[in-house]
Amino acid sequence: MMLTLANVSKHYDGTTPRNVLRGVNLELRSGECVAIMGESGAGKSTLLNLAAGLDRPDAGHIVFDGHDLGALDDDAATLQRRQKMGFVFQAFHVLPNLTAAQNIALPLLLNGIRAKDVPARVSSVLHAVGLGGRERALPRELSGGELQRVAIARALVHQPRLVLADEPTGNLDHDTAMRILALLRELAQKNGAGVLLATHSGAVSAAADRVLRLTPAGLEPYTPGAGGA
């Protein structure tokens, strides 16, 4: 199993302490795409952050590619993310002073890919997400949908083992969204990568191999269109 969450719980202290996740169990296989649905505030983003090792659970274990993320120190966890994971977040996190191509190249450079091999890989993924010819565009020159595609290209360029996507098609029109989802599925099938995505969209979730709904009781199987979003 590529990714396993076993009885994972997470709560946050504050003015009003609350349990965000309680007893969550999940298994993601290589080459599989799993969609997580749930109401706003249900904890979908928290679940993705935990799966990435960006946050640690209060209880339970998260095992990725044979490693217990909770047992890794910060440096080892960072290396796992850099080499084996790709991220698509709602806020894009595109660097404003770098071109589209430079933003996408970052994971390759951080992982020590030879400089002469970088342009071809960047160009390939740019064309795959429909941004061929926009290599030199700065973020301020791109629409919200184009920025989303830059973020997706950056997540895929280093061929990660796991892609974590938070509302990956939220700023895209339907046709582009379906093309991006097809690209994510192709990645999973071609490279044996797992894709875990959080979404409110029934159309997006319908493209996944499995759909799970996040509730206060944990994750449960869900059929899009049954009983609301």
TIKOL-731367 format. One record per residue (C-alpha): residue in one letter; x, y, z. Coordinates in Angstrom, 2 decimals, padded with zeros to 5 digits. Example, Ala and Ser with C-alpha at 12.3 -4.5 7.8 and 13.67 -1.06 7.14 Angstrom:
<pts>
pt resn a east 012.30 north -004.50 up 007.80
pt resn s east 013.67 north -001.06 up 007.14
</pts>
This chain:
<pts>
pt resn m east 000.00 north 000.00 up 000.00
pt resn m east 001.45 north 003.38 up -001.00
pt resn l east -000.31 north 005.49 up 001.63
pt resn t east -002.05 north 004.36 up 004.80
pt resn l east -003.81 north 006.45 up 007.42
pt resn a east -004.62 north 004.34 up 010.46
pt resn n east -007.03 north 005.70 up 013.08
pt resn v east -005.77 north 009.26 up 012.54
pt resn s east -007.15 north 012.08 up 014.69
pt resn k east -006.37 north 015.79 up 014.77
pt resn h east -007.68 north 018.61 up 016.93
pt resn y east -006.84 north 022.29 up 017.22
pt resn d east -006.72 north 024.32 up 020.41
pt resn g east -007.96 north 027.88 up 020.49
pt resn t east -010.81 north 029.99 up 021.70
pt resn t east -013.10 north 027.14 up 020.67
pt resn p east -011.09 north 023.88 up 020.63
pt resn r east -012.40 north 021.41 up 018.07
pt resn n east -011.75 north 017.97 up 016.70
pt resn v east -011.13 north 018.26 up 012.97
pt resn l east -010.48 north 014.60 up 012.25
pt resn r east -011.38 north 011.63 up 014.40
pt resn g east -010.43 north 008.01 up 013.73
pt resn v east -009.77 north 008.43 up 010.01
pt resn n east -008.69 north 005.33 up 008.09
pt resn l east -007.58 north 005.37 up 004.45
pt resn e east -005.60 north 003.15 up 002.09
pt resn l east -004.34 north 004.44 up -001.26
pt resn r east -002.78 north 002.04 up -003.75
pt resn s east -000.19 north 002.78 up -006.42
pt resn g east -001.90 north 003.93 up -009.60
pt resn e east -005.16 north 004.77 up -007.83
pt resn c east -007.06 north 008.06 up -007.77
pt resn v east -009.20 north 008.68 up -004.68
pt resn a east -011.44 north 011.73 up -004.22
pt resn i east -012.37 north 013.07 up -000.79
pt resn m east -015.63 north 014.99 up -000.54
pt resn g east -017.17 north 016.79 up 002.43
pt resn e east -018.64 north 020.03 up 003.64
pt resn s east -016.49 north 023.15 up 004.03
pt resn g east -014.63 north 022.87 up 007.31
pt resn a east -014.95 north 019.10 up 007.41
pt resn g east -011.17 north 018.70 up 007.46
pt resn k east -010.31 north 017.80 up 003.85
pt resn s east -007.35 north 020.20 up 003.69
pt resn t east -006.17 north 019.05 up 007.11
pt resn l east -006.25 north 015.46 up 005.89
pt resn l east -004.07 north 016.36 up 002.88
pt resn n east -001.60 north 018.25 up 005.08
pt resn l east -001.29 north 015.23 up 007.35
pt resn a east -000.79 north 012.88 up 004.40
pt resn a east 002.02 north 015.17 up 003.20
pt resn g east 003.72 north 015.22 up 006.57
pt resn l east 003.21 north 019.00 up 006.76
pt resn d east 001.36 north 018.46 up 010.02
pt resn r east 001.39 north 015.62 up 012.54
pt resn p east -001.63 north 013.75 up 013.88
pt resn d east -002.54 north 013.78 up 017.55
pt resn a east -003.26 north 010.06 up 017.34
pt resn g east -002.81 north 007.28 up 014.80
pt resn h east -000.17 north 006.58 up 012.17
pt resn i east 000.47 north 007.71 up 008.59
pt resn v east 002.68 north 005.47 up 006.47
pt resn f east 003.85 north 006.62 up 003.03
pt resn d east 005.95 north 004.44 up 000.75
pt resn g east 006.99 north 002.27 up 003.69
pt resn h east 007.90 north 005.16 up 006.02
pt resn d east 005.99 north 006.18 up 009.13
pt resn l east 005.83 north 009.95 up 008.62
pt resn g east 005.45 north 010.56 up 012.33
pt resn a east 008.78 north 008.85 up 013.00
pt resn l east 010.74 north 011.02 up 010.55
pt resn d east 012.61 north 014.13 up 011.63
pt resn d east 011.93 north 017.38 up 009.80
pt resn d east 014.79 north 016.95 up 007.32
pt resn a east 013.76 north 013.41 up 006.38
pt resn a east 010.11 north 014.42 up 006.01
pt resn t east 011.11 north 017.35 up 003.80
pt resn l east 013.14 north 015.02 up 001.59
pt resn q east 010.18 north 012.67 up 001.20
pt resn r east 007.97 north 015.56 up 000.09
pt resn r east 010.56 north 017.03 up -002.26
pt resn q east 011.38 north 013.80 up -004.04
pt resn k east 008.17 north 011.79 up -003.95
pt resn m east 005.20 north 014.15 up -003.63
pt resn g east 003.53 north 016.76 up -005.76
pt resn f east 001.12 north 019.38 up -004.41
pt resn v east -001.71 north 021.39 up -005.88
pt resn f east -003.13 north 023.84 up -003.34
pt resn q east -006.08 north 026.21 up -003.67
pt resn a east -003.86 north 029.28 up -003.26
pt resn f east -001.51 north 028.16 up -006.09
pt resn h east 001.67 north 029.30 up -004.24
pt resn v east 003.18 north 030.42 up -007.55
pt resn l east 006.22 north 032.66 up -007.07
pt resn p east 005.34 north 036.10 up -008.50
pt resn n east 008.78 north 037.06 up -009.85
pt resn l east 009.39 north 033.82 up -011.76
pt resn t east 007.98 north 032.96 up -015.17
pt resn a east 005.61 north 030.05 up -015.65
pt resn a east 008.49 north 027.87 up -016.85
pt resn q east 010.72 north 028.87 up -013.93
pt resn n east 007.97 north 028.08 up -011.42
pt resn i east 007.42 north 024.67 up -012.95
pt resn a east 011.15 north 023.92 up -013.04
pt resn l east 011.59 north 024.38 up -009.28
pt resn p east 010.95 north 020.74 up -008.24
pt resn l east 013.44 north 019.53 up -010.85
pt resn l east 016.14 north 021.93 up -009.67
pt resn l east 015.53 north 021.10 up -006.01
pt resn n east 015.89 north 017.41 up -006.81
pt resn g east 019.18 north 017.88 up -008.64
pt resn i east 017.98 north 017.11 up -012.17
pt resn r east 020.65 north 018.04 up -014.70
pt resn a east 020.13 north 021.58 up -015.95
pt resn k east 020.29 north 020.50 up -019.59
pt resn d east 017.36 north 018.11 up -019.05
pt resn v east 015.09 north 020.66 up -017.37
pt resn p east 013.76 north 022.66 up -020.37
pt resn a east 012.45 north 019.62 up -022.24
pt resn r east 010.62 north 018.28 up -019.19
pt resn v east 009.13 north 021.68 up -018.42
pt resn s east 008.02 north 022.16 up -022.02
pt resn s east 006.41 north 018.72 up -022.11
pt resn v east 004.28 north 019.28 up -019.03
pt resn l east 003.40 north 022.86 up -020.07
pt resn h east 001.95 north 021.54 up -023.32
pt resn a east 000.18 north 018.74 up -021.45
pt resn v east -001.76 north 021.28 up -019.36
pt resn g east -002.50 north 023.51 up -022.34
pt resn l east 000.02 north 026.27 up -021.66
pt resn g east 002.36 north 025.79 up -024.57
pt resn g east 003.73 north 029.18 up -025.61
pt resn r east 003.22 north 030.72 up -022.16
pt resn e east 006.63 north 029.72 up -020.82
pt resn r east 007.84 north 033.30 up -020.30
pt resn a east 004.62 north 034.69 up -018.84
pt resn l east 004.80 north 036.08 up -015.31
pt resn p east 002.03 north 035.19 up -012.84
pt resn r east 000.53 north 038.70 up -013.07
pt resn e east 000.03 north 038.09 up -016.80
pt resn l east -001.90 north 034.86 up -016.25
pt resn s east -005.57 north 034.30 up -015.45
pt resn g east -006.70 north 032.36 up -012.39
pt resn g east -007.27 north 029.28 up -014.51
pt resn e east -003.83 north 029.56 up -016.07
pt resn l east -002.22 north 029.94 up -012.65
pt resn q east -004.03 north 026.78 up -011.55
pt resn r east -002.56 north 024.94 up -014.53
pt resn v east 000.94 north 026.21 up -013.70
pt resn a east 000.48 north 024.83 up -010.18
pt resn i east -000.68 north 021.49 up -011.56
pt resn a east 002.23 north 021.31 up -014.02
pt resn r east 004.67 north 022.04 up -011.20
pt resn a east 003.13 north 019.23 up -009.15
pt resn l east 003.59 north 016.72 up -011.98
pt resn v east 006.90 north 017.69 up -013.58
pt resn h east 009.14 north 015.55 up -011.34
pt resn q east 006.92 north 012.46 up -011.72
pt resn p east 006.06 north 012.09 up -008.02
pt resn r east 004.87 north 008.91 up -006.35
pt resn l east 001.97 north 010.75 up -004.70
pt resn v east -000.05 north 013.77 up -005.85
pt resn l east -002.06 north 015.67 up -003.23
pt resn a east -004.56 north 018.08 up -004.75
pt resn d east -006.86 north 020.48 up -002.89
pt resn e east -009.69 north 021.58 up -005.22
pt resn p east -007.37 north 021.15 up -008.25
pt resn t east -009.95 north 022.30 up -010.78
pt resn g east -011.65 north 025.05 up -008.79
pt resn n east -010.64 north 027.84 up -011.20
pt resn l east -011.02 north 025.93 up -014.45
pt resn d east -013.85 north 025.68 up -016.94
pt resn h east -015.45 north 022.26 up -017.33
pt resn d east -013.56 north 021.16 up -020.45
pt resn t east -010.17 north 022.20 up -019.04
pt resn a east -011.01 north 020.59 up -015.70
pt resn m east -011.78 north 017.29 up -017.37
pt resn r east -008.52 north 017.48 up -019.35
pt resn i east -006.54 north 018.13 up -016.16
pt resn l east -008.23 north 015.22 up -014.41
pt resn a east -007.41 north 013.00 up -017.35
pt resn l east -003.78 north 014.10 up -017.00
pt resn l east -003.79 north 013.20 up -013.31
pt resn r east -005.27 north 009.80 up -014.11
pt resn e east -002.67 north 009.25 up -016.83
pt resn l east 000.06 north 010.03 up -014.31
pt resn a east -001.34 north 007.50 up -011.88
pt resn q east -001.58 north 004.78 up -014.49
pt resn k east 001.73 north 005.47 up -016.26
pt resn n east 004.00 north 006.01 up -013.27
pt resn g east 002.21 north 004.00 up -010.62
pt resn a east 001.53 north 007.20 up -008.68
pt resn g east -001.32 north 007.64 up -006.25
pt resn v east -003.60 north 010.66 up -006.48
pt resn l east -005.51 north 011.93 up -003.46
pt resn l east -007.72 north 014.92 up -004.17
pt resn a east -010.16 north 016.97 up -002.14
pt resn t east -013.11 north 018.44 up -004.00
pt resn h east -016.63 north 019.80 up -003.71
pt resn s east -017.40 north 018.84 up -007.31
pt resn g east -019.41 north 015.76 up -008.10
pt resn a east -018.16 north 015.85 up -011.70
pt resn v east -014.54 north 015.88 up -010.51
pt resn s east -015.06 north 013.11 up -007.98
pt resn a east -016.87 north 010.97 up -010.57
pt resn a east -013.59 north 010.77 up -012.50
pt resn a east -011.83 north 009.08 up -009.55
pt resn d east -011.48 north 005.36 up -008.94
pt resn r east -013.07 north 005.74 up -005.51
pt resn v east -014.94 north 008.51 up -003.73
pt resn l east -014.98 north 008.89 up 000.05
pt resn r east -016.97 north 011.35 up 002.11
pt resn l east -015.37 north 012.92 up 005.18
pt resn t east -017.77 north 013.18 up 008.12
pt resn p east -017.31 north 013.65 up 011.89
pt resn a east -017.26 north 009.86 up 012.14
pt resn g east -014.41 north 009.48 up 009.62
pt resn l east -014.29 north 008.48 up 005.95
pt resn e east -017.05 north 006.49 up 004.34
pt resn p east -017.74 north 005.30 up 000.77
pt resn y east -019.76 north 007.80 up -001.23
pt resn t east -021.55 north 007.90 up -004.56
pt resn p east -021.56 north 011.39 up -006.16
pt resn g east -025.09 north 012.65 up -006.70
pt resn a east -026.48 north 010.55 up -003.86
pt resn g east -027.79 north 012.64 up -001.01
pt resn g east -026.26 north 015.96 up -002.11
pt resn a east -022.66 north 017.06 up -002.58
</pts>
